[in-house]
């Protein structure tokens, strides 16, 4: 059947439905499906109502011989819809992450590649309720659809375009993960639920589904980008190749990339990742970064991996970029701080090697009930908010510069004297990923291709104590790697005598107004006796704010009435904090209920943040712990005032 009769028959079907006077937008979809499949017999055009209900395009075009191969997408609108308005809509902006997209009102077809329109073809118009064909456009539509389906991935040449594509892919992944985890715990979602649950249990206790989806999407998309940036085989790229580029020095990241490259990776996410790999494979990523961050061949003071992360965030989630602030400290500032610390260590601590010093201290460790002595490096370094590891990276470079005439010693020094004393904590998964890849590649540039121990950057909350885990509980794949990550971070927190804390935490500027007032503060001591008293009280405060159960003691509040546990309306009355008409927490003083910490009232804000939610057993107990912690904080602050 020629294209004239194929498209004419399609328009006849449209006219038939239009003439009923009852046709809606989806009424014309069967006709469009038939048209696409007749114009290219290799295509299976799938229309799933559930797709559009969840924000995905209405049609997906699959290869008939390989249903896992997605060739393109289509978004359909009603016959009388002006497509110019749709192009400006938020809906179409969300579709920037789709490589091949057709936007159509069944008469006009607009073709997009990675969010940019490149062709418009109109095959008919409606006048007086009649579909009038434009036959001169029929051949163009057939040609364009075939080219659309068989088109190769676009070669990206600008960093701005690359950021938009990556941001679009990450948004799609985030939205899908949110939808999967907010749905049923069926077989399809099982692996995602397992990863979410163990990260929440061991690494980020207040992790919500939305935050996890963001963490997962950023790590996947930006991790693939960093791997491609350092890929030395430019002709091809895949998820499997990205896994091979992850250094063995990080079991957790290795397992994460094993997850996205393996059989357990969700097929509903796999095709998005593969679309991105195809873009990376067709584009010169290092060249794009060089053009973006070099001026006339002269390198400027910018690490492209770090700076492009901010460009990516701007396209992926501008609000998130504003919330998190800058992700880097200018390298000259970092280098100045490192030199200053090096000088202090030499002059004031008599460490001749400065920051490169190899002196040891002896400590006693208790293992399985028996004590043993061991020697460990004295100059232990910690960056408590490591981000993308600018400080640790520059420390490695600074020390390496001292080995110019001793290259033969460098490998041994790294293994036994450097890696065991470089530590960093990071709570966000994407910067954590960048940090590991960056440090491993910096070491590779100095001649260290393999090392026998992991890099000391851990995914953990610096402000939380280390978590004790059951080694036999989760010990397989990525879940086991997360458990091990938690154990290792706990060991650093509990057992490693940190000498130098170096970094540029983001807490300070963001919370400067809170820091001026309302936080419990410990004043300078008057004498030695009051100093040690303050030390004890400060330690108690720290444990209280970490909700240490021993420090909290027996809970004095009660929750005596059963019910829905839903937080409906917060009300304080006669020592009772009501969450709805019948249920309340009893034994809460007015002083505790009104108590401010850091500019807000925890006893009130915690419940207000959960309005409309039903409190679980853990939630009810946690709130009572908050009340107990505030009560004891007030008592300690009064003691400090006396001192």
Buried (B, 14 or more C-beta within 10 A) or exposed (E): EEBEEBBBBBBEBBBEBBEEEEBEBEBBBEBBBBBBBBBBEBBBBBBEEEBBEEBBBBBBBBBEEEEEEBBBBBBBBEBEBEBEEBBEEEEBBBBBBBBBBBBBBBBBBBBBBBBEBEBEBBBBEBEEEEBEBBEEBBBBBBEBBBEBBEBEBBEBEEBEBBBBBBBBBBBBBBBBBBBBBEEEEEEEBEBBEBBBBBBBBBBBEEBEBEBBBBBBBBBBBBBBBBBBBBBEEBEEBBBBBBBEBBBEBBBBBBBBBBBBBBEBBBEBBBBBBBBBBBBBBBBBBBEBBBEBBEEEEEEEEBBBBBBBBBBBBBBBBEEEBEEBEBBBBEBEEBBEBBEEBBEBBBEEBEBEBBBBBBEEEEEEEEEEEEEEEEEBBBBBBBBBBBBBBBBBBBBBBBBBEBBEEEEEEBBEBBBEBBBBBBBBBBBBBBBBBBBBBBBBBBBEEBEBEEBEEBBBBBBBBBEBEBBEBEEEEBEEBBBBBBBBBBBBBBEBBEEBEBBBEBBBBBEEEEEEEBBEEBEBEBEEBEEEEBEEBBEEBBEBBEBBBEBBEEBBEEBBBEBEEEEEBBBEEBEBEEBBBBBBEEBBBBBBBEEBBEBBBEEEBBBBEBBEEBEEEEBEEEBBEBBBBBBBBBBBBBEBBEEBEEB
